[in-house]
Amino acid sequence: MSLRCSVFIATSLDGYIARSDGSIDWLEAANATVTQGEDCGYGAFMSSVDVLVMGRGTFETVLSFPAWPYGDKPVWVVSRTLKSLPATLPPQVRLMNDSPREIVAIAGQCGHQRLYVDGGQLIQAFLRDGLITDLTITTIPVLLGAGRTLFGTLSRDVTLKLASSKSYPFGFVQSTYQVEKEPA
């Protein structure tokens, strides 16, 4: 089995993952409408992942949470500006400044089979390098009008194949796509 690089993320209906200032208050408000005990597949997804690879912006957002949400799951924080991590983090959190291709090579050398890539700019970098294998995007029924987009400029089209789609009674729509490989 080859290494998979997966995305599991929520966007507003107009394609934003955060407000311009990085705030995800709109997502927190939407999550308050979710049926008790429903995690929209997040738990199953996380149990299938060997390592969570996140960008600096996402990492800084996570640091504002009341508690570290990833338990003992290895987390690789990718940043070219951070020089160290807070000492209070679990020991399995690692700081990296490698390129997406280097990260995939390191993961492969470690025997990992699936990476969870999180953070808008990092997802865009992995997409540009043709490394994302699948995307699960949960669309939240809210229009923000502006903010940080999930997808940035690409040098070529990225063709996706819909693998599944599910709607939830609280208004979320979750679609999973496989990234079609370019012809050799």
N, C-alpha and C positions, 0 to 999 in steps of 0.2 A: 504494500500500500504506500503510495506516495504521500508526502506531507501536504496537508490541507491548510489553507489560510482562510479563515471564516470571519464574517462580519455578522454581528447581532446587534442591531441598533434601532432606535426609534427616531422618527422624523415627524415634523408637523406636516400637514397635508400639502403645504407649499414647499416642502423639501428642506427645512431647516432643522439642524440638530441642537442648536442653542441660539439664544439671543446674541446680538452683536457683542455684548459685554461678557459672553460666556454663560450667562444665567440659564438654568434649566427649570426655572420656576413653573413654566407652563407644563412641563412633563411631570413635575411633582404634583401639580394640581390634577392633571389627568389620571395619574396613578391612584389618586384618592378615590376615583370612581370605579376602580377595578374590584370585582367580586372577591370577597374574603377567600384566601387560599389559592387564588388563581395567580400563576406567575408567567403566563403566556409562553410557556416552554423554556423559560430561562434556566431553570434548575436542570432539566434534561440536557440542554445545550452545554451548560457549564460542566456537567459530569462527563461530557464527551471531549472536553478540551484539555490538552496537556499544559499549555502555558497561555496566559493572557499577556499580550503585547500592547501596551498603551502609550499614547503620546503624552507629552508634558502637560498640555492643557487639560486633558482628561484626568491625568494624575492629580493636578492641582484641584480640580473639582472634587475628586474622590477624597482628597485630604480634608475637605470641608465637611464630610459626612461624620455623623456622631461616632461611628466605629468603622474599622477596616472591614469591608464587605466580602473579601475574597478568601477568608479562612486561611488554609495552608496551601492554596493553589499558587504555583509559581507565577510571579508577575514581573515582566520585564518592562521597565520604564525607558522609553526612547527619547533622548533629549540631547541637543547639541549645546545647550546653555547650562543645564544643571550640572554641578560638580560633585554633589553628594546628595544622599537621601536622609530624611530625618531618622535619627537613631531609634525612634519608637516603633518603626515599621517591623513587621515580621522578617526573619532572616531570608526567606525565599523571595523577597523583593530585590530586584537587581537593576542597576542603572546601566544603560547602554547608549552608545552614540553611533552605532553601526547602521549601515544602509539596509533597506528591506532585504535585498539579496543576501547580504552578510548574515542578517538575523535568521533567514530561512536556512542558510548553510549551517549556522551554529545549532539551530533547533534539530536539524537532521543528524548532525554529529552526536547530539545528546540522545538520539533515539525517539524524539517526539514525533507524533503523527498529526496533531491538529493544533494550530495556533488560533487564538481568538484575537483578532486585530481590532483595536478600539481607539477612536479619536479621529476626527475629521481629516486633519492633515496627514496623519499616518495612513489612514485608509486610502486616501488619494495617492500617496506615494506607492503603496503596495499595488494599487490598481494600475498606475502608470507603468510599473515594472512587470505587469502581467502575472502577479503572484496571488491575487485573490481567487479562490476557487468557488466560493459560495457566499451569498448575502441573504440574511434574514432581516427584513426591514418591516418594522411595525409602524404603520401610519396612524398618527393620532389626529382625531378630527378637530384641529384648530389651525387657523391661519395666522401666522406671525407677521407676514409682510416684509420682514427683513431679519437678518441674522447670519449665522454661520451655516453654510450649505454643506451637505454631505458630500456632494460630488463637485470636483473642480474641473479645470481645463484638462482635456486629454488630447494626446497627439493622434489618436485613432478611435474609432468606435469600439465599444466593448459590448459584444452581443451576449445577452442573457437568455436563459431558458427557464421559464416558470416551472418550479418543481412542486409548489403547493401554495395555497392561499386559504386563509381562514379569517372569518369575521367573528368578533366577540360581541356579546349583547351590550357591552358598555361602549361600543363604537370603534374600537381599535380594529384595524385590518392588518393582518400579518402575512407577508408574502416571502417565500424563499425562492431564490434564483440560483441556478448553477451558471457559472461563467463559462461561456463557450470558448474553447481554445482556438486560437488563430490557426489557419492552415499552415503547414510546414513549408 
